Amino acid sequence: MHPFVSALAGGVLIGAASALLLLTHGRVAGISGIVGGLLAPARGELGWRAAFVAGLVGGGLLLRLLSPGAIGAPVAGAGAAIAAGLLVGFGSRLGNGCTSGHGVCGLSRGSIRSLAATLTFMATAAATVFVARHVLGA
C-alpha cells in the first residue's frame, strides 16, 4: 500500500473515531485524558475508557500481525523510550492535553487554546528533530 493511502486512511479513521466519541459520549478523544481517567475513573467511565485504550493497543497488534512490515523496528532503546514517554506525559499534563486532544479534537472545534498548544508542540518537535539529527548526529 502506498504511504499516502495508508496515511489518508489512518487520518480518516482517527477523525471518524473522534467524531463518534464526541457524538455518542460527549467526550473529546484526547488520549492522555482518556488514559489518565483510567487511573481513578469516575462512576460509569471505566468501560468506554478501557475499550478505547484496548482498541488503540489492539489495532496496533492487529496491524503488526496482518502486515509485519507496516510497523518498523524500534529506533531507540528501552531507556530512551521510557524517557520519551515520561517527557510526553509531563508535557501533556503541562499543556492540559495531548496531540490528539488539542491537535485533532481541539482544532476541529475551533479552540484558540488548542491552536496555541498545537503550534507549540509542533515547533518543539521540529526543534527536537533538528537538534537530534544535525547537532547530536543521531
HELIX and SHEET records of a PDB file:
HELIX    1   1 PRO A    3  HIS A   25  1                                  23    
HELIX    2   2 ILE A   31  LEU A   39  1                                   9    
HELIX    3   3 LEU A   46  LEU A   66  1                                  21    
HELIX    4   4 PRO A   68  ALA A   70  5                                   3    
HELIX    5   5 ALA A   78  LEU A   94  1                                  17    
HELIX    6   6 THR A   99  GLY A  106  3                                   8    
HELIX    7   7 LEU A  107  SER A  108  1                                   2    
HELIX    8   8 ILE A  112  PHE A  130  1                                  19    
HELIX    9   9 VAL A  131  VAL A  135  3                                   5    
END                                                                             
